Each structure stands twice: as C-alpha cells, then as structure tokens.
Amino acid sequence: MFEYLQNWLIKVESDYSVNPEIFAIIYFAGVVPFWLSLYKIIAGIKRKKTAQVHTFSIILGVIILAPFSYVAIFGRNVPFWFWIVAVMVIAYSTYSVLKRIRSSHPGEYR
C-alpha cells in the first residue's frame, strides 16, 4: 500500500509538474495562521475594528487559495476534475468561515 502511494505521488509530480509534498506543506502550514486569522476577524467584529477585519480577511483568503495557487502557477496539464474539486474546497472553506463568523457574533455582517 505504501509503495503504491509513493509511486502515485511520483507519477503526479512527473505528469503534472506539481510536487505533492510542497502542496501538502503549503496546505498544512496554513492551519495555524488560518485559525489565528479567524480569531482576529471575530475579535475585530466584536470590537468594531474594521481595518483588522479587512486585513485578516485578506490573509485568510490568501491562506485558503495558496495551495491551489501553487498548482495553478507550476502545474502543467492538470486534469479538469482537479479544478472542480479545488473550487468545491475553496467554496466550502469560504462558506464554513462565514458561517462560523456569523454564528460567533449574531447580528453583525449579515
């Protein structure tokens, strides 16, 4: 099983010019800044600091888009189904973040 996965990852890199390890590093390196940004957005809404909300919203957007931007910049011949999955992940992430923000501070930003 491990050998199959390793061969598949090597094939992905050779076929699409995307290193799955770099993708994973970018994706998982964003976990802590993601939650920090979410916390700062909610705190900014509660304290009515719109500059803080805007700044951390941009940071959050960059974090969500970063791994897929890596694929868009360096990937070659990436299959269309990947982009469908990427759009679904980005859409769900955005929906989830907005839902969490709205539920943490009802009445604001609706």
C-alpha positions as CSV (number, residue, x, y, z in Angstrom):
1,M,0.0,0.0,0.0
2,F,2.8,2.4,1.0
3,E,4.7,1.6,-2.2
4,Y,1.6,2.2,-4.3
5,L,1.0,5.6,-2.7
6,Q,4.7,6.5,-3.2
7,N,4.5,5.6,-6.9
8,W,1.3,7.5,-7.4
9,L,2.8,10.6,-5.8
10,I,5.9,10.3,-8.1
11,K,3.6,9.9,-11.1
12,V,1.6,13.1,-10.1
13,E,4.9,15.0,-9.9
14,S,6.1,13.8,-13.3
15,D,2.7,14.1,-15.1
16,Y,1.6,17.5,-13.7
17,S,4.8,19.2,-12.6
18,V,3.4,19.6,-9.1
19,N,5.2,18.2,-6.1
20,P,2.5,16.8,-3.7
21,E,4.9,17.3,-0.7
22,I,5.1,21.1,-1.4
23,F,1.3,21.2,-1.9
24,A,0.8,19.4,1.5
25,I,3.4,21.7,3.2
26,I,1.6,24.8,1.9
27,Y,-1.8,23.4,2.8
28,F,-0.9,22.3,6.4
29,A,1.4,25.3,7.1
30,G,-1.7,27.4,6.8
31,V,-3.6,25.7,9.6
32,V,-2.3,27.9,12.5
33,P,-2.5,31.2,10.5
34,F,-6.0,30.2,9.3
35,W,-7.3,29.8,12.9
36,L,-5.4,32.9,14.1
37,S,-6.9,35.0,11.2
38,L,-10.4,33.6,12.0
39,Y,-9.9,34.6,15.7
40,K,-8.7,38.1,14.7
41,I,-11.6,38.6,12.4
42,I,-14.1,37.6,15.1
43,A,-12.3,39.8,17.6
44,G,-12.3,42.7,15.2
45,I,-16.0,42.4,14.6
46,K,-16.7,42.4,18.3
47,R,-14.5,45.4,18.8
48,K,-15.8,47.1,15.6
49,K,-12.2,47.3,14.2
50,T,-13.0,47.2,10.5
51,A,-9.3,47.6,9.5
52,Q,-8.4,44.5,11.5
53,V,-11.3,42.6,9.9
54,H,-10.3,43.6,6.4
55,T,-6.6,42.8,7.0
56,F,-7.2,39.4,8.4
57,S,-9.9,38.6,5.8
58,I,-7.3,39.2,3.1
59,I,-4.8,37.0,5.0
60,L,-7.4,34.3,5.4
61,G,-8.2,34.4,1.7
62,V,-4.6,34.1,0.8
63,I,-4.2,31.1,3.1
64,I,-7.2,29.3,1.5
65,L,-6.0,30.0,-2.0
66,A,-2.3,29.4,-1.5
67,P,-2.0,25.6,-2.2
68,F,-4.3,25.9,-5.3
69,S,-2.3,28.9,-6.5
70,Y,0.8,26.8,-6.3
71,V,-0.8,24.2,-8.6
72,A,-2.1,27.0,-11.0
73,I,1.4,28.5,-11.3
74,F,3.5,25.4,-11.5
75,G,1.2,22.7,-12.6
76,R,1.0,21.5,-16.2
77,N,-1.8,19.6,-17.8
78,V,-3.7,19.4,-14.5
79,P,-7.0,17.5,-15.1
80,F,-10.2,19.4,-15.1
81,W,-11.6,17.3,-12.3
82,F,-8.9,18.7,-10.0
83,W,-10.1,22.2,-10.6
84,I,-13.7,21.2,-9.9
85,V,-12.6,19.7,-6.5
86,A,-10.4,22.8,-5.8
87,V,-13.4,25.1,-6.4
88,M,-15.5,23.0,-4.2
89,V,-12.9,23.0,-1.4
90,I,-12.5,26.8,-1.7
91,A,-16.3,27.3,-1.8
92,Y,-16.8,25.1,1.2
93,S,-14.0,26.7,3.2
94,T,-15.4,30.2,2.5
95,Y,-18.9,29.1,3.4
96,S,-17.6,27.4,6.6
97,V,-15.6,30.5,7.6
98,L,-18.6,32.8,7.0
99,K,-20.9,30.5,8.9
100,R,-18.5,30.4,11.9
101,I,-18.1,34.2,11.9
102,R,-21.8,34.8,11.7
103,S,-22.6,32.3,14.5
104,S,-20.0,33.8,16.8
105,H,-21.4,37.2,16.6
106,P,-25.1,37.2,15.5
107,G,-26.4,40.4,14.1
108,E,-23.1,41.7,12.6
109,Y,-22.1,41.3,9.0
110,R,-25.3,39.8,7.7
